Amino acid sequence: MLSRFFLDRPVFAWVIAIIMMVAGGLAIYNLPISQYPPIAPPSIAIDSFYPGASAETVENSVTQIIEQKMTGFDKMLYLSATSDSAGASRIQLTFAPGTDPDLAWAQVQNKLQLAMASLPDVVQRQGVKVSKSTRNYLMLVGLISEDESMDGNDLRDYAQSNLEKVLARVPGVGEVENYGSQYAMRVWLNPDKLTGYQLTIEDVVTALRAYNVEVSAGQFGGAPAVEGQRLNASIIVQNLLKTPDEFAAIPIRTNPDGSIVRVKDVARTELGTEVYDVVAYYNGKPSAALAIRQAAGANALDTADAVKAKMKEMSRYFPTGMKVGNRSPR
């Protein structure tokens, strides 16, 4: 009966067909478009760093400790973990499709607190990061120095100090991974000299911690002040050390004869990079690389466009000769 109705009224049928076609065309502008549709199950990543440790040490003292506490989650499908020779540990927990990533993140955080007390002290001081992000990289952001006025360490320090946190706040970005690290004061110990002075590595570390501090000594003329007091100034007695010479002059031990053993007597100090195990190259040249992971449920195309727009905005403040390049993994 319905087909006969439209066959007898072809003009009316054409009008309805045209209206449906126009409505469908207009609806295209409101439909969500994604380069990578969100069909993958949500995942939560736990990242930690144990400086100077081998892959086996990281596996035994960090990765396995955290893995043992990652139990009892709702809708968790599987868990995977990696430990590398650079001291990095990454544990990926994958949940069933439809799981609320915020709830899963909160559950992982609670379980992680049970493992924190068993982790090495240096790992706890470095911090353990829990992030909501997809398993694969969305895109890579690279920095190069066209005039070669900056080397790879300069570029990687700039990327971590000025770009990493900015990109992490872009809507849709779940995690930013920096291939490299920022500058740090390096103290290269000489084992023979340590033995000659009958010192240990712990003695040097203790001295560095004791002298590389910023002490708050209060104020001069602070309240409550006497009547007529007009001057109020902070008292600065010591700041954090900044130069290699300042670190080299740190005393480690005072001998009975009054002589002092300093850091420069048993070690060499210099300004270097925090981690030497990870470097990045772009077309054969040293560079800084930032890997972007998409947040769970975010639109990939919108996120990539937002990252590129933010980098274009930040490029106005780049040092002379620095250039940015974006590349999406295939």
Residue, then its C-alpha position, 0 to 999 in steps of 0.5 A: m500500500l505504501s509503495r503504491f502511494f508513492l508510485d501514484r505521487p512521483v512528485f511527492a516522492w521526489v520532494i521527500a527524497i531531495i529533503m532527505m538528501v539535503a538533510g544528510g548533506l547538512a548532517i556531515y558537518n556535525l558528524p564526528i570525524s576521526q583519523y583513528p576511530p576510538i575502537a581500541p579499549p582504554s588503557i592506563a600507563i604507569d611510568s617510572f625511572y630508575p637512573g643508572a639501573s640495568a634492565e634486570t635491576v629495573e625489572n626486579s626492583v620496580t616493574q615486578i613490585i608494581e605488577q604484583k599490586m595491579t590486581g582486582f580491577d574491574k574489566m581489566l583485560y590484560l597487562s603488559a610491561t617493559s624495562d629497558s637499560a636506560g632505567a625506564s619502566r612502563i606498565q600498560l593496563t588495558f581495560a574492556p571497551g566502554t570502561d570509564p578511563d577516569l574510573a580506571w585511572a583512579q583505581v590504578q592510582n590507589k593500587l600504586q600507592l600500595a607499591m610505592a613504599s617498596l620501591p627504591d628511594v631514588v625511584q620515589r624521589q623521581g616520581v611515578k607517573v600514571s597517565k590516561s593515553t592510547r597505546n600508540y603514538l599519534m604524532l612526533v614533534g621534532l626540533i632542529s637547529e638549522d644553523e647548527s648553533m645548538d647541539g642535541n643537548d641544547l635542543r632536548d633541554y629546551a624541549q623539556s623545559n619549554l614545550e613538554k608541559v605546554l603540549a601536555r595541556v593541549p586538549g586531547v593530548g594524553e601524554v607527552e614523552n620526551y626522547g632525551s632530558q634536560y641539563a643536569m650537573r654531572v659529577w664524574l667520580n674517580p674510584d682510585k682517588l676515592t680509595g686513596y682518600q678512604l671515601t665512598i660514593e655515599d660520602v660524596v652524595t651526602a656532601l652534595r645533598a648537604y651543601n646544595v640546598e636553599v636555606s630560609a633564614g627569615q626576614f630582617g625587620g619582619a613583624p612584629a617590628v619595633e615602632g618606627q621600623r621602615l626596612n623589611a628585607s629577606i635574609i638570604v644565606q645560601n642558594l642552590l649551587k649553579t656552576p661546576d666550580e661551585f659543586a667542585a668546591i663542596p667539602i667532603r671531609t675535614n682532616p684532623d690537620g685542618s686540610i679539606v677534601r673537596v669534590k674536585d679532589v675525587a671527581r670532575t664536575e661539568l654541566g651535561t645532560e641528565v640522561y645520555d642513553v636516549v638521543a634523537y636524530y632528524n635527517g641525520k642531524p641531532s634533534a629533540a623529539l617529543a612523542i604525543r599520545q592521544a587521550a582516551g576518547a579524544n578526536a585524533l584529527d582535532t588533537a593533531d591540529a591543536v598540537k600543530a597550532k600550539m607549536k606554531e604559536m610557540s615557534r615565535y619564541f624559539p631561539t634563532g635557527m631553531k625549527v620545528g617539524n611535525r610527523s605523523p607515524r604511518 
